[in-house]
Amino acid sequence: MKRRDFLRNSTALIGGSVVVSSAMFMPTALLAQDTPVTGGTLIWGHSETTQNLDIHQTGTASSSRVLQNIHNSLVTVDENLGVIPQLAESIDVSDDGLTYTFTLRSGVLFHDGSPMTSTDVKYSFERVKDPATGAVSFEVFNNVASIDTPDDLTVVITMSSVNAPFLSRLAENGAGAIIPVGSGDTQGTTPMGCGPFKFARYEVGNVVEMERFDEYWDGPAYLDRVLAREISESTTRLTGLRTGELHMINDIPLDRVGEIEADPNLQVVSWFPLNFDFVNMNHNYEPFQDARVRIAFDMIIDKEALMQGALWGQGATSPSAGYPSAASYNTDLVQRPQDIEGAKALLAEAGYPEGSLNIVFKATTNYPYHIETAQILVEWFRMAGVNLTIEQLTWADWLSQCWIDRDYQMTMMNFFALWEPDYLFYSVWNSTGAFNYRGVNDPVIDELTERARGTVDDAERAEVYKAVQQQIFDEAHDIVLWFRNGTIGAQPNVMGLDTVVHPNGSNLNFHKVWLAA
């Protein structure tokens, strides 16, 4: 069924399934890789607008994709999402799990030429831990009792209690990113780290420019510079790729992926998953304080039909936000089927008969398929006796109103790179989590997410997270829709594309990318 037919008949049932590969990278037109050459400027059509440039404060994937190239962390992950050293040369964890000793790499330089030492690590971690910083990963350091620096290349972190996911949390979202002592006040405007590229300039809403850092500890990049041109309008971004104005774009328009894959003059890299999407209900808004209302709203939505209609089939539905390949993913959960009559009955039982609920759905134009999702939902909600109206917001306005001020009734958002279950479930659903902008306050989830941190056995911890997912689903705290595919389109002279996508599926790294003549 074509999407235009779907939109004419939004009650249609769409069959079929999405087939995804277990491989992270699936290049369809990569050229033979010759010997890399140095030089040139890669122009990247970035699908989103960069926000705060402070690696510790930013919570958006749009900023992280750029900052990933400017900063390094003590640890990172390999292709199997196993934690490995980065700026640390080795890591020793005491038998009781309370002491972490990091031996740092020698000879690592920041972009200003100063050497990285243990005092920079201590400064960086204490900055993240300090509530005044506003760091999104502050709670990673909640039970850090002390950070000691016996010499320039040794850092000893002592915990007040066991935190089993501590190392993996340092590998994500800037928590483990190391910045020079005293540089915190300027990171938001002039970010500086010890990554393969150094910051050159930022024209707000237009472009971020990065230059190769020749003294990078892991060898200099091939490219002279990367220009991240911020082009959120998908058709404009694709046109720039086709005309050669852009070397590369991320997020090929969902309805054009097949067309670009079939074009012999372009390269495509696709992978699953890029992110998960969910519909949010503000728990501070009275109707959504009743689980019956939240469950009824879940029952109104046909997730598979919605995925085909708004996402053009570029993903896979899921009842849980747990990372699909993780041992902690709860495979027992099944999406609630669409049941309009059942939803109406449940709403009436909760005291909201047909026609009594008027809900404003705030959706950001930064993600066009969020607007399309909301448009499809309007008809289903009308059938269930709920008047749903859409308010379209720019990305900056969405972040201000929904994320910061929590001034909304219903919205939709996606999260990237939440492969680490503590990062995902604690940050998003714990009542104190940095990403809990819906006001979820569930004592069961709070207890489970805290218990998981103290559970050292991996299999036992996975079972705790499965219970978290069950509670989120049973209470319909949010309506999880799907995981979306990631895509990159590129000119044929862009080489090293198999190295671009970070194992977390979200961040992009240009260290090993080069331009053929």
Secondary structure, 3 states (H helix, E strand, C coil): CCHHHHHHCCCCCCCCCCCCCCCCCCCCCCCCCCCCCCCCEEEEEECCCCCCCCCCCCCCHHHHHHHCCCCCECEEECCCCCEEECCEEEEEECCCCCEEEEEECCCCECCCCCECCHHHHHHHHHHHHCHHHCCCCHHHHCCEEEEEEEECCEEEEEECCCCCCHHHHHCCCCCCECCCCCCHHHCCCCCCCCCCEEEEEEECCCEEEEEECCCCCCCCCCCCEEEEEECCCHHHHHHHHHHCCCCEEECCCHHHHHHHHCCCCCEEEEEEEEEEEEEEECCCCHHHHCHHHHHHHHHHCCHHHHHHHHHCCCEEECCCCCCCCCCCCCCCCCCCCCCHHHHHHHHHHCCCCCCCEEEEEEEECCCHHHHHHHHHHHHHHHHCCEEEEEEEECHHHHHHHHHHCCCCCEEEEEEECCCCHHHHHHHHHCCCCCCCCCCCCCHHHHHHHHHHHCCCCHHHHHHHHHHHHHHHHHHCCEEEEEEEEEEEEECCCEECHHHCECCCCCCECCCCCEECC
